[in-house]
Amino acid sequence: MRPVGLDPQTGMTLYSQVAGVLRRRIAEGDWRDGDVVPTLDALCEEFGVARVTARQAVQMLVAEGRLSSRRGRRTTVVATGVDPRTPLAPALVEPLQQVAEFSIVPLDKVDDARLPASIAGAGLIDGAYVRVRKLDREADVPYCLSDIYVWRPLYRRFPRGAEARAKLARLVRDRARPPIVSARERITVSSADFDEARLLGCPLAVPVARVQRIFTDADGRVVYAGWSVYRGDRFVVERELIHEVLKG
């Protein structure tokens, strides 16, 4: 079999990269419940890595509950290692929608925060912002960690304690005066750091989706700037493409 390409320059250990490929094979159904996993020698040949690297990758998935390994037996796939709720309902990753099993865990709030310099040029930065750090959950299971900045005069229009009950993007939309005229979203993929993995309940360095959203009002003012990290095994984007298909 042709070796799978790994990149030693990414800053991610080789065994984490191998584990990521194996994890994806389970998540996508290439390896199913009870399937026997290739031997360490076969994995070494496929990935072009040392035996200790292949063993560490397998042990990582055993620790996650995705593989079962017992002395004297071949390593097999365990179906319970894959969250049966994956992927999330598309509504849960939409900033303006909420569903019945959605809940919020507020983690921190700063009443006099400054917007990160990384959004310079996105719009008019007007005074202080309120920074809210929170976890979004589905059926009490965390799936999204967010740091969100709301223009302070707008935040003060929210009902008391509303950030613990409703998505901030909805509150901003409903109370922005002047109204929002631009809402931009940018999605990238990277790896979970230690703090993100701890709060989201996922393994260190697994893929996560990073979503940046910036809303500006009719005065060109940034009224909402959010950075959200979604568990990669829970994230889904679904949209209609017919207008693109029928173009030209």
C-alpha positions as CSV (number, residue, x, y, z in Angstrom):
1,M,0.0,0.0,0.0
2,R,1.2,3.5,-0.8
3,P,2.4,5.3,2.4
4,V,0.1,8.0,3.8
5,G,1.8,11.4,3.7
6,L,2.7,12.8,7.2
7,D,4.2,16.3,7.8
8,P,6.8,16.5,10.6
9,Q,6.8,20.3,10.2
10,T,3.3,20.9,11.4
11,G,4.1,20.9,15.1
12,M,1.8,17.9,15.6
13,T,3.5,14.6,16.7
14,L,3.6,11.9,14.1
15,Y,1.6,9.5,16.2
16,S,-1.2,12.2,16.6
17,Q,-1.3,12.5,12.8
18,V,-1.5,8.8,12.4
19,A,-4.2,8.6,15.1
20,G,-6.1,11.4,13.2
21,V,-6.2,9.3,10.0
22,L,-7.4,6.2,11.9
23,R,-10.0,8.2,13.8
24,R,-11.4,9.5,10.5
25,R,-11.6,5.9,9.1
26,I,-13.8,5.0,12.1
27,A,-15.9,8.2,12.0
28,E,-16.6,7.8,8.2
29,G,-17.4,4.1,8.5
30,D,-14.4,2.7,6.7
31,W,-13.7,0.7,9.8
32,R,-16.9,-0.6,11.5
33,D,-17.7,-2.2,14.9
34,G,-15.8,-5.4,15.4
35,D,-13.4,-4.9,12.4
36,V,-9.9,-6.0,13.0
37,V,-7.3,-3.2,12.8
38,P,-4.2,-3.7,10.7
39,T,-1.1,-4.9,12.7
40,L,1.5,-2.5,13.9
41,D,3.8,-3.7,11.1
42,A,1.2,-3.0,8.5
43,L,0.6,0.5,9.9
44,C,4.3,1.1,10.0
45,E,4.5,0.2,6.3
46,E,1.4,2.3,5.4
47,F,2.4,5.4,7.2
48,G,6.2,5.1,6.9
49,V,6.7,5.4,10.7
50,A,8.5,3.6,13.4
51,R,6.8,0.8,15.4
52,V,6.7,2.9,18.5
53,T,4.8,5.7,16.6
54,A,2.2,3.3,15.3
55,R,1.8,1.8,18.8
56,Q,1.3,5.3,20.3
57,A,-1.4,6.1,17.7
58,V,-3.3,2.9,18.4
59,Q,-3.0,3.4,22.2
60,M,-4.4,6.9,21.8
61,L,-7.6,5.5,20.1
62,V,-7.8,2.8,22.7
63,A,-7.8,5.4,25.5
64,E,-10.6,7.3,23.6
65,G,-12.7,4.1,23.6
66,R,-12.6,3.8,19.8
67,L,-10.4,0.7,19.7
68,S,-10.3,-2.4,21.9
69,S,-6.9,-4.0,22.6
70,R,-6.4,-7.1,24.8
71,R,-3.3,-9.2,25.4
72,G,-3.2,-12.1,23.0
73,R,-6.0,-10.7,20.7
74,R,-6.0,-8.5,17.7
75,T,-7.1,-4.9,18.1
76,T,-10.7,-4.2,17.0
77,V,-13.0,-1.3,16.4
78,V,-15.5,-0.4,19.2
79,A,-18.7,1.3,17.9
80,T,-19.3,3.0,21.2
81,G,-16.2,5.1,20.6
82,V,-18.1,7.1,18.0
83,D,-20.7,9.5,19.4
84,P,-24.1,8.4,18.1
85,R,-25.3,12.0,18.0
86,T,-22.8,13.0,15.4
87,P,-23.0,15.1,13.3
88,L,-24.9,17.9,15.0
89,A,-28.2,19.1,13.5
90,P,-27.2,21.9,11.1
91,A,-29.3,24.4,13.2
92,L,-26.9,24.0,16.1
93,V,-24.0,25.5,14.3
94,E,-26.1,28.3,12.9
95,P,-25.5,31.5,15.0
96,L,-29.1,32.6,14.9
97,Q,-30.9,29.3,15.5
98,Q,-31.6,27.4,18.7
99,V,-33.2,24.0,19.3
100,A,-34.8,22.3,22.2
101,E,-31.7,20.5,23.6
102,F,-29.5,23.5,23.2
103,S,-28.0,25.0,26.4
104,I,-25.3,27.4,27.4
105,V,-22.6,27.4,30.1
106,P,-21.2,30.9,30.7
107,L,-17.5,30.7,31.6
108,D,-16.3,34.3,31.9
109,K,-17.3,37.9,31.2
110,V,-15.2,41.0,30.8
111,D,-17.2,44.3,30.8
112,D,-14.5,46.5,29.4
113,A,-12.7,44.5,26.7
114,R,-10.9,45.6,23.6
115,L,-11.4,43.9,20.3
116,P,-8.4,41.8,19.1
117,A,-6.1,43.6,16.6
118,S,-6.6,40.7,14.2
119,I,-9.9,42.2,13.0
120,A,-8.5,45.6,12.1
121,G,-10.2,46.8,8.9
122,A,-13.3,44.8,9.5
123,G,-15.3,47.9,10.5
124,L,-15.4,50.8,12.9
125,I,-14.2,49.8,16.4
126,D,-16.2,52.0,18.7
127,G,-15.0,52.1,22.3
128,A,-15.3,49.2,24.7
129,Y,-16.9,45.8,24.2
130,V,-18.2,43.1,26.5
131,R,-16.4,39.8,26.1
132,V,-18.3,36.6,26.9
133,R,-16.6,33.2,27.0
134,K,-19.1,30.3,26.9
135,L,-19.7,26.7,26.1
136,D,-22.7,25.6,23.9
137,R,-24.1,22.2,24.6
138,E,-26.5,19.7,23.1
139,A,-28.3,17.5,25.6
140,D,-25.7,18.6,28.2
141,V,-22.7,17.6,26.0
142,P,-20.4,20.5,25.1
143,Y,-19.7,20.9,21.4
144,C,-18.7,24.6,20.9
145,L,-16.4,26.9,22.8
146,S,-16.7,30.6,22.0
147,D,-15.2,34.0,22.8
148,I,-17.6,36.7,21.7
149,Y,-17.3,40.5,21.8
150,V,-20.5,42.6,21.8
151,W,-20.4,46.4,21.5
152,R,-21.0,47.5,25.1
153,P,-23.9,50.0,24.5
154,L,-25.7,47.2,22.6
155,Y,-25.0,44.6,25.2
156,R,-26.6,46.8,27.8
157,R,-29.9,46.5,25.9
158,F,-30.0,42.7,26.5
159,P,-32.4,41.4,29.2
160,R,-30.6,40.5,32.4
161,G,-28.9,37.1,32.2
162,A,-29.9,36.6,28.6
163,E,-26.4,35.5,27.5
164,A,-27.0,32.3,29.6
165,R,-30.3,31.5,27.7
166,A,-30.0,32.7,24.2
167,K,-27.3,32.9,21.5
168,L,-25.6,36.2,21.5
169,A,-25.9,36.6,17.7
170,R,-29.7,36.4,18.1
171,L,-29.7,39.0,20.8
172,V,-27.5,41.3,18.7
173,R,-29.7,40.9,15.7
174,D,-32.9,41.6,17.6
175,R,-31.6,44.7,19.4
176,A,-29.1,46.3,17.1
177,R,-30.0,50.0,16.4
178,P,-29.1,50.9,13.7
179,P,-29.7,47.4,12.3
180,I,-27.0,44.9,11.1
181,V,-26.2,45.3,7.4
182,S,-23.2,42.9,7.2
183,A,-22.6,39.5,8.7
184,R,-19.4,37.6,7.6
185,E,-18.3,34.1,8.5
186,R,-14.9,32.4,8.0
187,I,-14.3,28.7,8.7
188,T,-10.9,27.0,9.1
189,V,-9.8,23.7,10.4
190,S,-6.9,23.1,12.9
191,S,-6.2,21.1,16.0
192,A,-7.6,21.4,19.5
193,D,-5.2,22.8,22.1
194,F,-5.1,21.6,25.7
195,D,-7.7,24.0,27.1
196,E,-10.1,23.5,24.2
197,A,-9.8,19.7,24.5
198,R,-10.4,19.9,28.2
199,L,-13.5,22.1,27.9
200,L,-15.0,20.3,24.8
201,G,-14.3,16.8,26.2
202,C,-12.3,15.7,23.2
203,P,-8.8,14.4,22.8
204,L,-5.8,16.8,22.5
205,A,-4.9,17.7,18.9
206,V,-7.9,16.3,17.2
207,P,-9.4,18.3,14.3
208,V,-11.7,21.2,15.2
209,A,-13.5,23.7,13.1
210,R,-12.7,27.4,13.9
211,V,-15.4,29.9,13.0
212,Q,-15.0,33.6,13.0
213,R,-18.1,35.8,12.7
214,I,-18.2,39.6,12.4
215,F,-21.4,41.7,12.3
216,T,-21.4,45.4,11.4
217,D,-24.3,47.8,11.6
218,A,-25.5,50.5,9.2
219,D,-22.9,52.9,10.7
220,G,-20.1,50.5,9.7
221,R,-19.5,49.7,13.4
222,V,-18.4,46.2,14.5
223,V,-21.2,45.2,17.0
224,Y,-20.4,41.5,17.2
225,A,-17.1,39.6,16.8
226,G,-17.0,36.0,17.7
227,W,-14.4,33.2,17.6
228,S,-15.9,29.7,18.0
229,V,-14.3,26.3,18.2
230,Y,-16.4,23.3,17.3
231,R,-15.6,19.7,17.9
232,G,-14.6,18.3,14.5
233,D,-16.7,15.1,15.0
234,R,-19.8,17.2,15.7
235,F,-19.5,20.0,13.1
236,V,-21.6,20.1,10.0
237,V,-22.4,22.8,7.4
238,E,-25.4,22.3,5.1
239,R,-26.5,24.8,2.5
240,E,-28.4,25.0,-0.8
241,L,-26.2,25.3,-3.9
242,I,-28.7,25.3,-6.6
243,H,-28.2,29.1,-7.3
244,E,-24.5,28.3,-8.0
245,V,-25.3,25.2,-10.0
246,L,-27.7,27.1,-12.3
247,K,-25.3,30.1,-12.8
248,G,-24.3,30.9,-16.3
